[in-house]
């Protein structure tokens, strides 16, 4: 049975692999499986997770963003930026310098 899972993990579509991972997780959490069967399910889940990760990496490499058109009218493409918008905002926020207000003669201080 483990060999069938191993070969099927290599050819399972991404969405189906996610469903199988969820099913394996539910079966393991239920605690009704024996030790050996639990280990086999766990190993199958790890293989599926690795496959999903590889699929995502391949998809990321294929994504291109249309940025401009050259003189001949052909699109210029650049690689996909994998950082999330939230990460980009944090990075750009860290680069900004806050302008500190210096007291002027018109401003008075109590102390």
N, C-alpha and C positions, 0 to 999 in steps of 0.2 A: 504494500500500500504506500509506503514511503517513496518508492521509486515513481509511482504514478503521480504523486503530488509534486515530486521534483521536476518531472518532465512537463507536467501541466503548468507549473509555475513559470516556466520559461516562455510559454506561448499564450498565457492568459492576458486578455486586454486589461488596460489600466483600471477601468471601472469595476470589472469583474474581480480583479485582484484585491481592490479595496473592500468589496463585499465579502470576499473570502477571509480577509484579515479580520473584519468585524465579527464574522461568524466564529472564527477560531478564538478570538478574544472572549466572546460570550461563553463558548464551550469550556475554556480554561477557567473563567471566573465562576462557572457553575460548580466546579469541583467534583463532578461526577465521573471524570475519567481517571483511569489508573495512571501510575507513574510513567510507564513506558509510552502509553498512548498520549499522555500530556506532553512528554518530551518530543514525540513525533510531530504533534500539532504545533508546538512551539517552534521547532526547526522549520516546518513548512511556512509558518507565519514570518519568520525571519527571512526566508528566501523570497517570499512575496513582497515584503517591505523593501528588500534590496532591489527587486525587479521594478517596483514602483519608483524608487529613488532614481534608478538608471533611466527609466522612461521619462521622468521629469527633467533630468539633466539633458537628455537628448532633445526634448521639446524646447527647452530653454535655449539650446544652441541653435535651433532652427528659427527661432523668433527673430524677426528683423523689424526695425522701425523705419518707416518711410520718413525721411527728414528733408529732402530737397530734390530738385530736378537739375540735372546738369545742362550744359549748353545745347546738347542734342535732344533734350527732352526725356532723357532716361532718368529713372528714379535713383537717387543716391540712398544707399542703405547703410545702417550702422547696426552693430550688435546690440542685442537686448540688454538693458541694464537691470540686473537681477535684484538690486536693492529696492526695498519697499519704499513707498512714498513717505511713510513715517520715518524710516531711517534717513532718507534724504533730507527731510525737514529738520531732524535733529542735527545732522551734520552742518547744514547751512545755518541753522540757528547758532551753532557753536562758533561759527566764523564771524558772525556779526559782532561788532563792538558796540556796546551800549554807550550812548553819549551821557555823561554825567553832568548834572547841572552844577555849576559853580555859583556860589552866592554872589549876587551883585550888590552894589551899594544900596539899592532900593530895598533889598530884603534884610529884614532885621532878625536877630536871633534873641531868644529869651535868655539864653545862657551864654 
